[in-house]
Amino acid sequence: MRKERPMGKRGPHPKHSDQDYVDAIISYRKRHGYSPTFRDLATELGITSSGYHSARIRKLHEAGIVRSDPGHARSIVVVQDRV
């Protein structure tokens, strides 16, 4: 059972795992045929904080789970599909 953080000003803030991010990227690419932007990915996961979201993607980059081309939009690609 997934734990939720306390209610904030905008409602509950679910805590997503790295695998949730990987699955959201894969799912988005299958549905649309291209990679999500950071904003698209945040929408997929119900996240409103871009700072939190950017930090999680950076963590996945550093772990070698995803890669992207700096300066190119929609370039997030999953390298490992299981975290």
N, CA and C atoms as a LAMMPS dump frame, in Angstrom:
ITEM: TIMESTEP
0
ITEM: NUMBER OF ATOMS
249
ITEM: BOX BOUNDS ff ff ff
-5.0000000000000000e+02 5.0000000000000000e+02
-5.0000000000000000e+02 5.0000000000000000e+02
-5.0000000000000000e+02 5.0000000000000000e+02
ITEM: ATOMS id mol type element x y z
1 1 1 N 0.836 -1.177 0
2 1 2 C 0 0 0
3 1 3 C 0.884 1.244 0
4 2 1 N 0.621 2.142 -0.913
5 2 2 C 1.413 3.36 -1.053
6 2 3 C 1.039 4.365 0.035
7 3 1 N 2.064 4.89 0.697
8 3 2 C 1.842 5.914 1.717
9 3 3 C 1.779 7.277 1.046
10 4 1 N 0.953 8.159 1.6
11 4 2 C 0.871 9.516 1.085
12 4 3 C 1.349 10.491 2.145
13 5 1 N 1.954 11.564 1.669
14 5 2 C 2.366 12.622 2.582
15 5 3 C 1.13 13.402 3.014
16 6 1 N 1.249 14.188 4.067
17 6 2 C 0.101 14.964 4.551
18 6 3 C -0.421 15.919 3.489
19 7 1 N -1.662 16.3 3.66
20 7 2 C -2.298 17.23 2.742
21 7 3 C -1.545 18.556 2.73
22 8 1 N -1.317 19.084 1.544
23 8 2 C -0.704 20.392 1.397
24 8 3 C -1.752 21.376 0.9
25 9 1 N -1.315 22.511 0.449
26 9 2 C -2.247 23.52 -0.056
27 9 3 C -2.992 23.03 -1.292
28 10 1 N -2.356 22.173 -2.069
29 10 2 C -2.945 21.702 -3.321
30 10 3 C -3.462 20.279 -3.223
31 11 1 N -3.567 19.737 -2.045
32 11 2 C -4.077 18.378 -1.878
33 11 3 C -2.962 17.427 -1.522
34 12 1 N -3.226 16.11 -1.573
35 12 2 C -2.208 15.131 -1.184
36 12 3 C -1.062 15.105 -2.188
37 13 1 N 0.139 14.837 -1.706
38 13 2 C 1.314 14.771 -2.561
39 13 3 C 1.797 13.325 -2.581
40 14 1 N 1.439 12.574 -3.628
41 14 2 C 1.877 11.18 -3.659
42 14 3 C 3.38 11.083 -3.848
43 15 1 N 3.963 10.09 -3.269
44 15 2 C 5.397 9.863 -3.429
45 15 3 C 5.566 8.778 -4.481
46 16 1 N 6.23 9.116 -5.563
47 16 2 C 6.41 8.174 -6.655
48 16 3 C 7.791 7.544 -6.597
49 17 1 N 7.864 6.286 -6.945
50 17 2 C 9.141 5.584 -6.979
51 17 3 C 9.846 5.869 -8.304
52 18 1 N 11.112 5.518 -8.36
53 18 2 C 11.842 5.642 -9.618
54 18 3 C 11.16 4.817 -10.701
55 19 1 N 10.656 3.646 -10.32
56 19 2 C 9.983 2.784 -11.292
57 19 3 C 8.722 3.458 -11.837
58 20 1 N 8.019 4.228 -11.013
59 20 2 C 6.841 4.962 -11.488
60 20 3 C 7.23 5.931 -12.598
61 21 1 N 8.375 6.598 -12.434
62 21 2 C 8.857 7.523 -13.467
63 21 3 C 9.197 6.78 -14.751
64 22 1 N 9.919 5.674 -14.623
65 22 2 C 10.305 4.882 -15.788
66 22 3 C 9.056 4.384 -16.519
67 23 1 N 8.11 3.851 -15.781
68 23 2 C 6.871 3.347 -16.385
69 23 3 C 6.089 4.463 -17.071
70 24 1 N 6.061 5.66 -16.476
71 24 2 C 5.347 6.789 -17.074
72 24 3 C 6.002 7.221 -18.385
73 25 1 N 7.327 7.228 -18.434
74 25 2 C 8.033 7.591 -19.675
75 25 3 C 7.739 6.565 -20.765
76 26 1 N 7.837 5.286 -20.43
77 26 2 C 7.569 4.22 -21.403
78 26 3 C 6.13 4.3 -21.901
79 27 1 N 5.189 4.466 -20.991
80 27 2 C 3.774 4.537 -21.353
81 27 3 C 3.49 5.732 -22.272
82 28 1 N 4.058 6.881 -21.929
83 28 2 C 3.85 8.085 -22.739
84 28 3 C 4.395 7.872 -24.149
85 29 1 N 5.601 7.306 -24.241
86 29 2 C 6.214 7.074 -25.56
87 29 3 C 5.378 6.104 -26.398
88 30 1 N 4.806 5.081 -25.766
89 30 2 C 3.971 4.124 -26.5
90 30 3 C 2.698 4.78 -27.022
91 31 1 N 2.092 5.639 -26.199
92 31 2 C 0.838 6.286 -26.598
93 31 3 C 1.032 7.377 -27.644
94 32 1 N 2.124 8.137 -27.546
95 32 2 C 2.305 9.307 -28.403
96 32 3 C 3.348 9.141 -29.501
97 33 1 N 4.244 8.17 -29.355
98 33 2 C 5.271 7.972 -30.37
99 33 3 C 6.498 8.849 -30.189
100 34 1 N 6.554 9.604 -29.127
101 34 2 C 7.71 10.451 -28.824
102 34 3 C 7.807 10.62 -27.308
103 35 1 N 8.938 11.122 -26.85
104 35 2 C 9.188 11.267 -25.414
105 35 3 C 8.397 12.419 -24.815
106 36 1 N 8.082 12.318 -23.53
107 36 2 C 7.389 13.421 -22.865
108 36 3 C 8.343 14.557 -22.517
109 37 1 N 7.806 15.756 -22.437
110 37 2 C 8.559 16.863 -21.854
111 37 3 C 8.507 16.678 -20.343
112 38 1 N 9.281 17.459 -19.608
113 38 2 C 9.2 17.397 -18.154
114 38 3 C 7.783 17.716 -17.69
115 39 1 N 7.157 18.687 -18.318
116 39 2 C 5.79 19.063 -17.94
117 39 3 C 4.809 17.924 -18.232
118 40 1 N 4.953 17.268 -19.384
119 40 2 C 4.098 16.12 -19.707
120 40 3 C 4.25 15.02 -18.67
121 41 1 N 5.485 14.745 -18.298
122 41 2 C 5.765 13.694 -17.327
123 41 3 C 5.186 14.057 -15.961
124 42 1 N 5.314 15.318 -15.576
125 42 2 C 4.735 15.768 -14.31
126 42 3 C 3.224 15.571 -14.324
127 43 1 N 2.588 15.89 -15.437
128 43 2 C 1.143 15.71 -15.564
129 43 3 C 0.773 14.233 -15.455
130 44 1 N 1.548 13.372 -16.107
131 44 2 C 1.312 11.922 -16.031
132 44 3 C 1.309 11.432 -14.591
133 45 1 N 2.201 11.994 -13.79
134 45 2 C 2.377 11.531 -12.416
135 45 3 C 1.603 12.366 -11.393
136 46 1 N 0.928 13.412 -11.847
137 46 2 C 0.155 14.251 -10.939
138 46 3 C 1.014 15.121 -10.043
139 47 1 N 2.167 15.542 -10.554
140 47 2 C 3.101 16.357 -9.778
141 47 3 C 3.011 17.8 -10.25
142 48 1 N 2.988 18.732 -9.306
143 48 2 C 2.921 20.145 -9.674
144 48 3 C 4.237 20.873 -9.463
145 49 1 N 5.133 20.311 -8.672
146 49 2 C 6.405 20.969 -8.37
147 49 3 C 7.467 20.602 -9.405
148 50 1 N 7.89 21.566 -10.19
149 50 2 C 8.898 21.279 -11.204
150 50 3 C 10.268 21.025 -10.58
151 51 1 N 10.545 21.632 -9.424
152 51 2 C 11.822 21.409 -8.743
153 51 3 C 11.968 19.964 -8.3
154 52 1 N 10.938 19.429 -7.708
155 52 2 C 10.944 18.029 -7.263
156 52 3 C 11.097 17.109 -8.463
157 53 1 N 10.345 17.411 -9.492
158 53 2 C 10.342 16.594 -10.699
159 53 3 C 11.717 16.599 -11.371
160 54 1 N 12.322 17.743 -11.507
161 54 2 C 13.639 17.847 -12.139
162 54 3 C 14.694 17.077 -11.353
163 55 1 N 14.614 17.148 -10.039
164 55 2 C 15.574 16.419 -9.204
165 55 3 C 15.445 14.914 -9.395
166 56 1 N 14.229 14.421 -9.521
167 56 2 C 14.031 12.977 -9.712
168 56 3 C 14.571 12.521 -11.068
169 57 1 N 14.343 13.306 -12.113
170 57 2 C 14.851 12.951 -13.441
171 57 3 C 16.373 12.985 -13.434
172 58 1 N 16.955 13.977 -12.774
173 58 2 C 18.415 14.062 -12.659
174 58 3 C 18.966 12.819 -11.96
175 59 1 N 18.275 12.373 -10.927
176 59 2 C 18.684 11.162 -10.205
177 59 3 C 18.663 9.942 -11.134
178 60 1 N 17.644 9.838 -11.97
179 60 2 C 17.555 8.722 -12.918
180 60 3 C 18.672 8.799 -13.958
181 61 1 N 19.018 10.027 -14.375
182 61 2 C 20.147 10.219 -15.3
183 61 3 C 21.442 9.727 -14.666
184 62 1 N 21.684 10.173 -13.444
185 62 2 C 22.923 9.817 -12.748
186 62 3 C 23.043 8.317 -12.52
187 63 1 N 21.912 7.65 -12.353
188 63 2 C 21.909 6.197 -12.134
189 63 3 C 22.005 5.427 -13.452
190 64 1 N 21.949 6.132 -14.587
191 64 2 C 22.038 5.47 -15.882
192 64 3 C 20.752 4.781 -16.306
193 65 1 N 19.639 5.16 -15.71
194 65 2 C 18.357 4.539 -16.025
195 65 3 C 17.7 5.212 -17.219
196 66 1 N 17.862 6.526 -17.339
197 66 2 C 17.368 7.262 -18.505
198 66 3 C 18.509 8.1 -19.065
199 67 1 N 18.33 8.545 -20.287
200 67 2 C 19.288 9.467 -20.89
201 67 3 C 18.505 10.472 -21.718
202 68 1 N 19.134 11.583 -22.014
203 68 2 C 18.528 12.586 -22.886
204 68 3 C 19.639 13.433 -23.493
205 69 1 N 19.292 14.144 -24.542
206 69 2 C 20.244 15.033 -25.196
207 69 3 C 20.035 16.439 -24.656
208 70 1 N 21.042 16.991 -23.954
209 70 2 C 20.899 18.347 -23.414
210 70 3 C 20.555 19.339 -24.516
211 71 1 N 19.606 20.201 -24.236
212 71 2 C 19.211 21.219 -25.201
213 71 3 C 18.189 20.758 -26.222
214 72 1 N 17.797 19.496 -26.171
215 72 2 C 16.806 18.973 -27.11
216 72 3 C 15.542 18.577 -26.357
217 73 1 N 14.426 19.137 -26.791
218 73 2 C 13.14 18.819 -26.162
219 73 3 C 12.734 17.387 -26.495
220 74 1 N 11.994 16.779 -25.605
221 74 2 C 11.428 15.444 -25.799
222 74 3 C 12.491 14.39 -26.112
223 75 1 N 13.602 14.453 -25.393
224 75 2 C 14.687 13.507 -25.69
225 75 3 C 14.917 12.495 -24.569
226 76 1 N 14.011 12.417 -23.579
227 76 2 C 14.175 11.451 -22.487
228 76 3 C 13.922 10.044 -23.035
229 77 1 N 14.914 9.171 -22.857
230 77 2 C 14.811 7.801 -23.31
231 77 3 C 15.167 6.877 -22.157
232 78 1 N 14.378 5.838 -21.967
233 78 2 C 14.647 4.858 -20.915
234 78 3 C 15.72 3.9 -21.416
235 79 1 N 16.781 3.751 -20.632
236 79 2 C 17.869 2.837 -20.966
237 79 3 C 17.657 1.491 -20.283
238 80 1 N 17.211 1.528 -19.022
239 80 2 C 16.88 0.322 -18.264
240 80 3 C 15.416 0.409 -17.894
241 81 1 N 14.617 -0.618 -18.22
242 81 2 C 13.186 -0.514 -17.948
243 81 3 C 12.816 -1.01 -16.55
244 82 1 N 13.773 -1.539 -15.802
245 82 2 C 13.516 -1.95 -14.413
246 82 3 C 14.542 -1.312 -13.512
247 83 1 N 14.08 -0.706 -12.445
248 83 2 C 14.959 -0.02 -11.498
249 83 3 C 15.371 -0.974 -10.415
